[in-house]
């Protein structure tokens, strides 16, 4: 079943990536092992690309500057077939930028200069256009690289319209339980889950416990991603009982972990919007993210739906 249009409201960044022998320590100067690479990114835009490559129709809402980075990010979106009518060009601020240090093991350290992303929601006319698109959306996807006040207002609006909300709590911020109860699918990594719950997540069992606690807040579905160990999902079954579903990750050679979580969010959202069972949706998302980890680049490394389904049979 093909889902209706999915609306993503979030960040668009130009990633500036260098490969280094290790993540720099305090006061350390390193020589990069490659020339500087410019790769389209931003959590919102990455998730929109993942949704498009997983086969769904998607609209991206956000802001970029009137600069060369803004031009390139818009071109990247349009190449993926993403509706960009709700991406505003801003004259007063530069396009968001992320500075990424990438190690041999595929680990990264990232610093983000928000730029135009921090203005999303300040333009009343733009927000009215987003609300109009939200009214007919299959689902709303949000992250926290735009102002928290904007995210809050969009969750509240989606709740009144009965539109499911997927919230990726990244970068982690404290949210009220009242607001979290209006989120349909909450996706966090181990660090974010620890910050939100106050309980450490170091293992699969820890993830099960913490996801169950967060599910008890009234969130319909809670997912904690566990990197190379896969992901834990807690939801409610048809009888109203909590169900814990664990999906291990296939083994891959890590190349670049950037946007693996965004790929996961996009794939999970598409699968759930299609009405797939929770366990099938979780498997789809974990396998999509594992393919991303084996490839360089944020958006450039995101796989296509056919590749994800093929990986079920190959085991990677």
C-alpha positions in Angstrom: 0.0 0.0 0.0 1.5 3.3 -1.1 1.4 5.9 1.6 0.1 9.4 1.1 2.6 12.3 1.3 4.9 12.4 4.3 5.8 15.9 5.6 9.3 16.4 7.0 10.0 19.7 8.9 13.6 20.1 9.8 17.2 21.1 9.1 19.1 21.3 5.9 22.9 21.6 6.2 25.9 21.4 3.9 28.3 18.9 5.5 32.0 19.7 5.3 33.7 16.4 5.8 37.4 15.5 6.4 38.8 12.1 7.2 41.2 12.0 10.1 43.3 9.3 11.8 41.3 9.7 15.0 38.8 12.2 16.4 40.9 15.2 17.6 41.6 15.5 21.3 41.5 18.8 23.2 44.2 21.1 22.0 45.3 18.7 19.2 45.9 19.7 15.6 45.6 17.0 12.9 46.3 16.9 9.2 43.3 15.6 7.3 43.9 12.5 5.2 41.8 13.7 2.3 40.7 17.0 0.7 37.6 18.7 2.1 34.4 17.2 0.8 31.0 19.0 0.6 28.1 16.6 1.1 24.4 17.6 1.4 23.1 16.8 4.9 21.1 18.0 7.9 18.9 15.6 9.9 15.7 16.8 8.4 16.9 16.7 4.8 18.6 13.3 5.4 15.4 11.8 6.6 13.5 13.3 3.7 15.9 11.7 1.3 15.6 8.4 3.1 11.8 8.5 2.9 12.0 9.2 -0.9 14.5 6.4 -1.5 12.3 4.0 0.5 9.5 4.7 -2.0 7.2 7.3 -0.4 6.1 10.7 -1.6 7.7 13.4 0.7 7.6 17.2 1.2 10.5 18.9 2.9 9.8 22.2 4.9 12.7 24.3 6.2 15.0 27.2 5.3 18.2 27.8 3.4 20.2 30.9 2.6 20.6 32.7 -0.7 24.0 31.3 -1.1 25.8 28.5 -3.1 25.1 26.0 -0.3 21.4 26.7 -0.4 21.5 26.2 -4.2 23.2 22.8 -3.9 20.9 21.6 -1.1 17.8 22.5 -3.1 19.2 20.8 -6.2 19.9 17.6 -4.1 16.3 17.6 -2.8 14.8 18.0 -6.3 17.0 15.3 -7.7 15.4 12.9 -5.2 11.9 13.9 -6.4 11.2 15.7 -3.0 8.7 18.5 -3.0 10.7 21.7 -2.0 7.9 24.3 -2.2 8.0 24.7 1.6 11.8 25.4 1.7 12.2 29.1 2.1 15.3 31.1 0.9 16.4 33.5 3.6 18.2 36.7 2.8 19.4 37.5 6.3 21.2 34.3 7.3 23.6 31.7 5.8 22.6 28.1 5.1 23.2 25.7 8.0 26.6 24.0 8.0 28.0 20.9 9.7 31.7 20.3 10.2 32.4 16.5 10.4 35.5 14.7 11.4 35.4 11.1 10.1 37.7 8.4 11.5 38.9 5.2 9.9 36.4 3.2 11.9 33.5 5.2 10.5 33.0 7.1 13.8 32.5 10.8 13.7 32.5 14.1 15.6 30.2 16.8 14.4 29.8 20.5 15.1 26.7 22.2 13.6 26.3 25.9 12.8 22.5 26.2 12.6 22.2 29.2 10.3 18.9 29.4 8.6 17.7 26.3 10.5 17.3 28.3 13.6 14.8 30.6 11.9 12.3 27.8 11.0 8.9 28.7 12.5 9.6 32.5 12.9 7.8 33.4 9.7 4.1 33.2 10.3 3.1 32.9 6.6 5.6 30.0 6.3 4.1 28.3 9.3 0.6 28.7 7.9 1.8 26.9 4.7 3.3 24.1 6.7 0.0 23.7 8.7 -1.9 23.5 5.4 0.4 20.7 4.2 0.2 19.0 7.5 -3.6 18.7 7.3 -3.4 16.3 4.4 -0.1 14.5 5.4 0.1 10.8 6.1 2.7 11.5 8.8 4.8 14.3 10.2 8.6 13.7 10.8 10.5 16.0 13.2 14.0 16.3 14.7 15.6 18.9 17.1 17.9 20.9 14.8 15.3 23.6 14.5 13.9 25.7 17.4 12.2 23.6 20.1 9.2 26.0 20.1 8.6 25.2 16.5 8.8 21.5 17.1 6.4 21.8 20.0 3.8 23.8 18.1 3.9 21.3 15.2 3.4 18.3 17.5 0.4 20.1 19.1 -1.0 21.0 15.7 -0.6 17.4 14.4 -2.3 16.1 17.5 -5.4 18.2 16.9 -5.4 17.1 13.2 -4.9 13.4 14.1 -1.7 13.2 12.0 0.8 10.6 13.4 4.1 12.2 14.5 7.6 10.6 14.3 10.0 12.5 16.5 13.7 11.8 16.4 15.0 13.2 19.7 18.3 14.4 18.3 20.1 16.4 19.4 18.6 15.4 22.8 16.6 18.0 24.7 14.2 17.8 27.6 10.6 17.6 26.6 7.5 17.5 28.9 5.6 14.2 29.3 2.5 16.0 28.2 4.1 16.8 24.8 5.7 13.3 24.5 2.3 11.7 24.9 1.3 13.4 21.6 4.2 11.7 19.8 3.3 8.5 17.9 6.8 7.2 17.3 9.8 8.4 19.4 13.2 7.4 18.1 16.3 7.8 20.2 19.8 6.5 20.4 21.4 5.2 23.6 22.8 8.6 24.6 19.5 10.3 24.0 17.5 7.6 25.8 19.8 8.0 28.8 19.3 11.8 28.9 15.5 11.6 28.6 15.0 8.8 31.1 17.8 9.4 33.5 18.8 5.7 33.2 21.9 4.4 31.5 21.6 2.4 28.3 24.6 0.2 27.8 23.1 -3.1 26.6 20.1 -4.6 24.7 18.5 -5.4 28.1 19.0 -1.8 29.3 17.3 -0.6 26.1 14.3 -2.9 26.7 13.9 -1.5 30.2 14.3 2.1 29.3 12.1 1.9 26.2 9.4 0.3 28.4 9.7 3.1 30.9 9.4 5.7 28.1 6.5 3.8 26.6 4.8 4.1 30.0 4.8 7.9 29.5 2.0 7.3 27.0 4.0 7.3 23.8 2.5 4.8 21.4 5.8 3.4 20.1 9.3 3.9 21.4 12.4 2.9 19.5 16.0 2.9 20.9 18.7 2.4 18.3 21.8 0.6 19.4 24.3 1.1 16.6 26.0 -2.2 15.5 23.7 -4.1 17.9 20.5 -3.2 16.1 17.4 -1.6 17.7 14.7 -2.2 20.4 11.1 -1.3 19.8 8.3 -1.2 22.4 4.7 -0.7 21.3 1.2 -1.8 22.3 -0.5 -4.8 20.8 -4.1 -5.2 19.9 -5.0 -6.3 23.4 -3.4 -3.2 24.9 -0.4 -5.0 26.3 3.2 -3.8 25.8 5.3 -5.7 23.3 9.1 -5.6 23.1 10.7 -6.3 19.7 14.4 -6.6 19.2 16.1 -6.6 15.8 19.8 -7.4 15.5 21.8 -5.6 12.9 23.6 -7.5 10.1 27.4 -7.3 10.2 28.9 -4.7 7.9 32.3 -3.0 7.5 31.7 0.5 8.8 32.7 3.3 6.5 30.7 6.3 7.7 28.1 6.4 10.5 26.9 9.9 9.5 23.1 9.9 8.9 22.7 6.2 9.8 20.1 7.2 12.4 18.4 9.5 9.8 18.2 6.6 7.4 16.7 4.5 10.1 14.0 7.1 10.9 13.1 7.5 7.2 12.8 3.8 6.6 10.8 3.1 9.8 8.4 5.9 9.0 7.7 4.6 5.5 7.2 1.1 6.7 4.8 2.1 9.4 2.9 4.4 7.1 2.4 1.4 4.8 0.8 -0.5 7.6 3.6 -3.0 8.0 3.8 -4.9 11.3 6.0 -3.4 13.9 8.6 -6.3 13.6 8.7 -6.0 9.8 9.1 -2.2 10.0 11.9 -2.5 12.5 13.8 -5.0 10.4 13.4 -2.8 7.4 14.8 0.2 9.3 17.7 -1.7 10.8 18.8 -3.2 7.5 18.5 0.2 5.8 20.7 1.8 8.4 23.3 -1.0 8.2 23.6 -0.4 4.4 24.1 3.3 5.1 26.9 2.7 7.5 28.9 0.8 4.9 28.8 3.9 2.5 30.4 7.3 2.6 28.3 10.5 2.9 25.1 11.6 4.6 22.5 11.7 1.8 24.8 10.1 -0.8 25.2 6.9 1.2 21.5 6.3 1.9 20.4 3.1 0.1 17.3 2.5 -2.0 14.3 0.3 -1.0 15.3 -2.4 -3.5 18.7 -2.6 -2.0 17.3 -2.9 1.5 15.0 -5.8 0.6 17.8 -7.5 -1.3 20.0 -7.3 1.8 17.5 -9.5 3.7 18.6 -12.4 1.6 22.3 -11.7 1.4 22.5 -11.2 5.2 24.2 -7.7 4.9 
